[in-house]
Amino acid sequence: MIISLYHYTGRCTMVIVVIMMYIILYNNYHRYPDSIIRSINKDFNYYIEKNIPFILDKNLNIDTIINKQILLNKYGNHIINIVDSFNKLDHDSLPMEKKVTLNYFINNTIINNKDKFYLKSEDEYNFLDEIGLFKTIINCFSTFHPRFTHQQLSFWYGPRDSITPFHYDTDHANLLYIIEGRKRIYLIHPKYNKYMKGNTTIQPGASWSEDTLKNIIQNENIKYQEIILEKNQLLNIPRYWWHAIINLETTMAVTYHYYTASYFLFNSFL
């Protein structure tokens, strides 16, 4: 009886220790320093893991793999999905989507700026994989990710003045790289969540604000940072940091994501 009680007490102690260690590691994973956007040229993996936003000037030569002329010359007849630009996301009135050829999209939207539709490839729609460039482009980010991680790419191509409204992503790492063009980007720390009117039911792994960009940046309770991201610059957008983006000119970009064991242990179930 005494031996059984000893074993039971030992198992309980071990369970408590494991739970306490998990809580400590969980809280460390979800620590978000209140930092300004830094300009760096080294130690980028450190800043990624510490959830600190930064800009890095680094030519990844992705524009030699994909650009407007390559898309027109090699993939002009490829059917793509495009989505209408929107100022805020309304669950009851999602933005219009349509299918067109790349040739139509580039000539109608990119060159002549007749509308604000943009090519958005992520999650279940993998445009880069459809045209056979996914692995080639993802290899351009080989210096950024630790070993034994799952990698993913999002691709964005839109005209001047097209907007992505405020939202946050829960991916372990979000590195936005400009292939061509310029973007104005607003960043807001997670501590302002209560003012953002977020909706997590629209897209898995993200929360979209149901308020307009203008209302948010004019809200006196919210402190935001604003930058202009240029060609061959990379911005680390830490998970759970709110961000909104405006194309200042026709802009092509990719967002590189990777997912670590820590992500699957402490974040993927949220």
N, C-alpha and C positions, 0 to 999 in steps of 0.2 A: 504493500500500500504506500509506504514511504517512498519506495523507488519510483512507482508510477506517478506520485505527486511531484517528485523531483523532475522527471522527464516532462511532465505537463508544464511545470513552471519554466523549464528551460525552453520549451517550444514557444510559450507565450512571450518570453523575453526576446527570443529571436524575431518573432513576428513584430513586436513593438519596435525593435531596432530597425528592421527593414522598412516599416512604415515611416519612422522618423527620418531615415535616410532619404526615402522617396520624397517626403515633404520638403526637406532641405534642398534637394536637387531640383525639384519642381519649382520652388520659389526662386532659385538661382537662374533657372532657364527663363522664367518670366520676369526678369529684372530689366527695366527699361530706363536707362539714365536719361535725365533731362538735359540733352546735349544740343549744342548748335551743330549745324552741318559743317564738317571739317573738310579741308582740302588736304589730301595725303598723297604720298608716293611710295609708301611701303607699309608693311604690317597690316594689310587689308583684311586678312583672315581674323586677326585679333579684333578689329573693329566690327566685323560681321558677327562674330560670336558674342561680343559685348552689346549688340543691338544699338550701335552708334551710327548715325547717318554720316556718310562721307561722299566726296566727289574724288574721282581718280581720273587723271588724264592718261589714257592708254589706247593706242591705236591697235585694235584687234584685227584689222584688215578684213572685216566682214563685208565691207563695200566691194571687195573684189569677188565675193561669192554671190552676193545678191544686191541688186540695185535696180533702178527703174528700167534701164536699157536691157539688162539681162532678163527681167520679167517679160518685157515686151517681145524681145527677140526669140526667147526659148519657150515661154509659157503663156503667150498671149491668148490662146484659145482655151486655157484651163478655166473651168468653172469655179468660182469662189463664193463664199458667203460674206456679205458686208452688212454692217449695222449702222443705223442712223445715229449721229451724234446727239447727245442729250445733256441737259444741264443738271438734272437730278434724276434718280431712279425711282420710279413709281411702280410698286408691285402690281397694281391693277392696270397699268398702261406701259408695258415694256416697250423699248425702242423697236422700230420697224427693222426687219431683216429682209434681205432679198438675195437672189443668186444672179450673178452676172459673169461675163468673161473678164479675165484680167485686163484684156485690151480695152474693153468698155470702161472698166473702173478707172484705169490710168488716164485714159483720154478724157472721160467725162468729169471725173472728180479730181484727180491729181493734177492734171495739166490745165484744164479749163475751170476748175473750182466751181462747178455748177451746183454742187450740193455738199453736204457735210457727212456723207457716209464714209466709213473707214473699214479697212480690212483688219479684223481682230481674230487672231488664231491662238487659242489656248484651250485647256481642258479637253473636251471631247472632239473639238475641231482642230486638227493638226495640219495646217496648210503646208508648213515647211516639210513635213514628212511626205505629204502627197506629191510634192515636186522633187523629192529626193535630196533635200538640202539640210534636213534636220541634224543628222549626225555630223556633217561637215561643220556646221555653224556651232554646234554644242562643243565641239573639240576646241574651238577658239577660246573657250573659258576654262581650259584644263588647269591653269595655274590658280584658279580661285576656289576649288572645292577640295575638301579633305577626301581621303580614300574611303571606299565602301559607302558611298552615298548614292541615292537615286537622283537623277538630274532631269530637268524639264525646261522647255523654252516656251515663251509666249512671243508672238510677233504682232507688231502694230504698224500700220501704214495708213496715214490719213492726211487730209488737206489742211491748209491754213485755217485757224479758228475752230477746228474740231476739238471737242472737250471730252475728257473722262472725269466725271464728277467725283466728289470725295468718297473714299472707301478705304478699308484696310484689308491686307492679306495676311493669312496665318502661316504661309510657307516659311520654312526655316531661314531661307535666304532669298532676297529679291534684289537682283542687280540689273538696273535699267541702263541700257547702252544705246547711244544714238549712232545709227549708221549714216544717216544724212538728215539735215534739217536742224531745228531748234525747238525746245519745249520750255514753257514756263511751268514750274512745279511748285505746288504749295504742300508743305509738310506740317502735320500737327501731332503733338505727343499724345500717347494713349491716355494720359491723365485727364484729357478733356472729353473723354467718351460720353459723359452724361449730357453734353451740349450738342452732340453730333447727330442725334436722331437716327441711329444706326438700325439697319434691318439685316439680320443674319439668315433670313429664310429664302432670299432670292438666289444666292449662289453659294454652294458649299465652299468652305475655307475662306470666306470673305464676309465683310459687312459693308453695306452701301448706305450712305446717308440719304434720308428722305427730305433733306433741306437743300436749297440751292447753294452753289458755290459763293455767290455774292453775299447771301445772308450769313454764311458761316464766317467769311473773312471780315465781315463787318460786326460780328458779335463781340462785344467788349469783354466777354468772359473767356474768350479763346485767344491764345497766343499762337501765331503761325509763323513759319519761316518760308521765304520765297527765294527761288533760284532760277537762273536760266541755264539749262543743260544744252551744251553744244555738241557738234559732231565729234566723235572719238572720245567723248567723256562718258564715264560710268558713275551712276549714283546708287549707293546702297540705301534702300528703303527698308528699315528694320520692320520685322513683323509687328502687327498691331499699330503701327504708326499710320494715321490717316494721311491720304495724299490725293490731290486733284491735279490734273494735267491739261494744259492748253497748248496746242500746236501753234507756234508763232509763224511757221511757214510749213510747206509740205514736208512731212517728217516720216522717216522710216526708223524703227527701233525694235530691239528685242529685250525681253526681260528674262534673265537666266535665274532659275530656281534650283536649289538642291535641298535634299531632305536627309537628315542624319538619324542615327539611332535615338538621339535625344528627342528629336521631333516626334518620332513614333511613340516614345514613352511618355512624353509630357505635354504633347500638343495635339496630336492627330485626332483624339477623341473629343476635343472641345467643339 
